[in-house]
């Protein structure tokens, strides 16, 4: 195959380094030459990125291509990745002295360089979805992109099911109009439904998926420890000593955690253990960019022994010789776990080595399931998502900023974008109306409309100012307002404003691995000093909790359903399950176990109802609300509920008699709307939609005032709209996002269908072994922080284990 | 509704933020910021146009429930000098009805410092029984009722944070919460508002359901 492809310079360079082409790389070139759009699905490592660039390189090497014409566009979800790929691609180009100009363009690129890139485009430009949107919104977009021959989208699976993906897809469709002959290549990690990813990339008949099998299955273990795995909690403090030993015995390791709070705590505890003075660093999204770059740099040069990281290090950057990945807590999804494991031994032909550290007993089951899923090649599904209308509003304004458009032509173009394929003309016109004047039935604002028809009956922006404002508001990522953390003159990073609002002067918190004392707020800087305090108040950042994937949830249910599966579990876990079986029951994969038992809280008799749904915290939370409402109506007097990933616990003053009525699937109809309208989530989603759609402006960095003061308070708008225009476009978007997100409506309705007639009710006289973690969680969540200490929980735990006869 | 004494006069604060001077049948309202919505719209942020209507409807409805003959607006009644030109016909009618029904005094604020309306008193300061009605609180040692700061307070209740508008009552002064639909707030712990609060101050917090009287000294969790 290689002989027919004229790739000598690249081949020479590979040979020099004792490397060679992989088959999938050559196949990618062949298929592209035949005119296909190609989706390459391959595990991390193994030259996926090079494969993506090969067709473009082949064309540039063998065919004349004028200077100053953009030939290839590469899009990645991470700025850092564009920089990394740029560097990797320059190696063969410089080594073989190829006349190919490659540049990056992101939010970090200087305005001088950006201007030059517009005048004299490189052959290859590496950018992000947001920077692409900006380029396409400029009046010169047509000339800039009309010669484009190749478009490469990296880590495409991570973009498919998100608003960011919607924005990218709309712009892909736009590029298709400008450069119809351009060929597309998508690079994806392994996922279950490759067809959705391919459809997102291209809807041409000539499109194809090239699938690369994992060559060596990773070697994954669960941490073996003599210490008892905790019943509840998420910090895995019990395992720190064992984790430290593993770090000592590896060359370089990454410790992945799920939240920033975990990262801080684990990092802190590792340093307490650090007798050998290992070089251990921390990496998460809140830290100052320079500090993160420094850590990344030291990693790639092999100067560190270990890095504690959140998802900030998830995606495909080659960080050098990582030979061990430690995952603390369940990875919550198979795809994410594979991606993280892929960080170690970043080469196809060597197996990755990973160690899982469950932070509690249910997580232990999750970890076992994750490992067997990977062994059996079971993958997570990416749920398809309808394109969001707030993103569409942003895009329509962007198109108008670029050049005047005709309504029907634009509608046709938008329908070519995969997420918007089902869009109805009526909805489209509603969004257009919103872009024009806010979409209010009261027409007060017609005089202020942003776009309007010109003499040729085309829509265009009313003035240049609108384009400037669009440029500042582009993108779909809405972050909380952040404040800089300052220690003396040094900036350590950023924290959310609401977090600082919850602190009092003198409070201590962990940040960037230090214990800091909050002093005061000055000019939007959080002034801190170091402290010798050993017991910090830990930051509980938002957005760190990842939901348990449906696939993994099914695997956990399957794992526990058969006793024969338990023999591979450590004795403390299998004994727990065995006792549960004897004491109560263990549900089959399609069944729902419900337990009821009385128990005293603060010397008052309460009745507990526990549903082991295993459907994730969000779905359980919603279920908890709906069931409590119904219980209230039926006179059971519910007092409270707690939801975890695995189960829901409700306690009430009266004992529940009829479970089937509580769990019938019409429960969704009754109170769901009310539940939604009450959640703070709806307001948050409304705020995001208001910003993405351009109704209110983003906070511009450098402005001196706190977030709340500059930005028009979206809660006020929310209340007014709810009253006067309950079906306003943005309320529709906010409700939809809420149904999809935290409430996990889809999953809940599938669950209720599944369990119909499959409910096992166990009326017990006392707490069951499986319920112990939940009761502990209730105490963690509901008791005033000052009363809860580990001692109290320990006592409760001992008492309960005695009750059920466990040691 | 909560009653309290200020300089030996009986006052009442309503849930929506109107201060009533009972014996004089006067209602005192601050910071309506009428047409704030359209002011943003004219610069490209098309936030919903219902604010002025909503503000005036609420005000009229709540005034009608009480025996009132006179109104004192403590400034920033309009969001800017052009606001009245941008008002819709419907809003304009409501506004005219208001100034026809009651004896009205407008104090000018920083947002509407040129305010003048035919046949209506518009001034910087209005004094009645030794109480000065002004827009922004003054450090002078006078008995005063003002607005301007849009005070809000945050409290921790059962580890949840609640933030709501509030009225500030210190020895010689009252600072009213803002009344307008689209008005945000300044926390009472933040400068310069905190300089008007001392250990003997009381705040009246306007929560969703009722007005809470909270002496500053006794609020442990005041953020």
Interface residues (C-beta under 8 A of the other chain):
Chain A: X437 X438 X440 X442 X444 X445 X448 X450 X465 X466 X469 X501 X502 X504 X695 X696 X697 X708 X709 X712 X713 X716 X717 X720 X721 X723 X724 X725 X728 X784 X785
Chain B: X38 X40 X41 X42 X44 X45 X46 X47 X48 X49 X50 X51 X54 X88 X154 X158 X159 X161 X181 X182 X183 X184 X223
